[in-house]
Amino acid sequence: MRFFIELSYNGKAYHGWQNQPNAISVQEVLEKALSTILKTDISVMGAGRTDSGVHASQMFAHFDYEGDFKSIDIVFKLNSFLPKDIAVSAVFEVKPEVHARFYATSRTYHYKISTSKNVFNYDFAYQIQLPLDIDAMNEACKILFQYKDFQCFSKTNTDVKTYNCEIKEAHWTKINDQLVFTITADRFLRNMVRAIVGTMVNIGLGKMKAEELHAVIASKSRSEAGFSVPAHGLYLVKIVYPESIKNY
């Protein structure tokens, strides 16, 4: 049988989601907890690959298990074994062919910028105390909807078949002393969100105009886009699946 796990994690201590040969990952810690509880080797497949230091308030992964754990509270057990920076909120059965990565229809990220010095969020938001023009940044967001090919925002030497992504939502919101960027798409390229945010910051600082984003995207060159903002301000916040994946 195939099961989905819904979880969240603070990415500060981890070198991303995916297993690494010489570094700790969220995937590795989750697999060890599951294998210990179910007394067999368990492999999990995540819905995506968050980079080192990136957080997730909602992540999904799937695993296969032939036994029966209905007699135990699997969520409680997992949270007892997992460290304080990883939390499981649900485990449920899905149809055997459902894949956590390929069946997702959309993913939403937030990027947080702190506009004033805040001792309580310096690990969880990018600190920029220079004034940012949020109206210009939102004008730039509208331009993203006019394109599909976002190679200019992709990490170089990435092995992908296509650079096309369908962006469904993109906007900046001011919440007290934070600016929050929300972006939703059917898929994302490696480093894409952080590169988009870096480009938007340049626009907000007046280093480039919003209209120049057309030329950046058309260039398909990573060197034409802005810098990659730090990972600690990035959060995977929502993954959507068809309701039909569940095995009732």
C-alpha positions, 0 to 999 in steps of 0.5 A, a space after each residue: 500500500 502507498 501512504 502520503 505523509 504531510 509534514 513541516 520543517 524548519 530547514 536551518 539545520 538541514 542541507 535541503 530535503 534530499 538525501 546527501 552523501 555527507 550532510 544531513 537532510 530532512 528525507 534522511 531523518 524522516 526515513 530513519 524514524 519511519 524505519 525504526 517505528 515500522 521495523 523495516 527499511 522505508 524509503 520516502 519520495 518527496 513532492 520536491 527538493 527544497 534547497 539547503 536552509 529552505 523551510 516548509 510549512 507544508 510538504 508531502 512525501 510518499 512511502 510504500 508499506 505492506 504491513 498494518 499500522 492501524 493499531 498505532 497512532 503513527 502521527 504521534 509515534 513519528 513526532 515522538 521520534 523526530 527532532 523538534 524541527 520536523 513535525 508530521 501532521 497527517 499520514 493517509 493512504 493513497 492509490 498505489 500509482 500516486 506519486 508525491 512529486 508528479 501528481 502535484 498540480 501546483 506549489 506555492 512559496 512565500 519569500 519573507 523580507 524584513 524591512 527593519 532589524 528584528 532580533 526574532 526573525 533574522 534566521 527566518 527572513 532576509 533583512 533589507 532595511 533600505 526602502 523598497 518600492 513594492 508598487 514597482 515590484 508588483 508591476 514586475 509580477 504582472 510581467 511574469 504571467 506573460 511568459 512560460 520559459 523561465 530559463 533565466 531564473 534557473 540554476 545553470 547546468 540543471 538537467 531538465 527537459 523543459 524550462 517552461 512553468 505556468 505561473 498562476 499567482 505572483 504578488 508582494 504584500 506588506 505585513 507590518 515590517 515584512 514584505 512577503 512574496 507569494 508565488 504559485 506555479 505548476 512546477 519550479 526550476 532549481 533556484 527559480 524563486 530565489 532568483 526571481 526575488 533577487 531580480 524583484 529586489 533590484 527593481 524595488 531598489 531602483 537598480 532596474 525598471 520593471 519593464 526591463 524584466 521583459 528583456 531579462 526573461 527573453 535573454 534566457 540567461 541566468 547572468 541577466 537576472 538578479 542575484 539569488 536571495 538567501 535561502 532562509 527567507 524561503 518557505 514552501 507553504 502549499 502543495 495541491 493534489 487532486 482529491 481523487 488521489 486518496 484511497 478510500 
